[in-house]
Amino acid sequence: MKKLFIAVAVVGLAISFSSCAKDYTCECVSTLDGVEIGTTEMTAEFSKSSDAENWCSGTSTSSTVLGITSGTECELK
């Protein structure tokens, strides 16, 4: 009985120290020469909001070709 109690205590302790993951939504707005051409939402699971923020902001892009600027700005919702 003592071994069972220790096993249950160890499992309970392990569960209490594990971090809970949460779904985060990243909304991205695409533009072409300043005109909005579309919106995209992506969802991912992270345990830290800072990791989610880094993931989302890392998907923003911008480029100019032949004087035409296109880009995507993303922010965490």
Stockholm file with secondary structure:
# STOCKHOLM 1.0

chainA/1-77         MKKLFIAVAVVGLAISFSSCAKDYTCECVSTLDGVEIGTTEMTAEFSKSSDAENWCSGTSTSSTVLGITSGTECELK
#=GR chainA/1-77 SS CHHHHHHHHHHHHHHHHSCCCEEEEEEEEEEETTEEEEEEEEEEEESSHHHHHHHHHTTCEEEEETTEEEEEEEEEC
#=GC SS_cons        CHHHHHHHHHHHHHHHHSCCCEEEEEEEEEEETTEEEEEEEEEEEESSHHHHHHHHHTTCEEEEETTEEEEEEEEEC
//
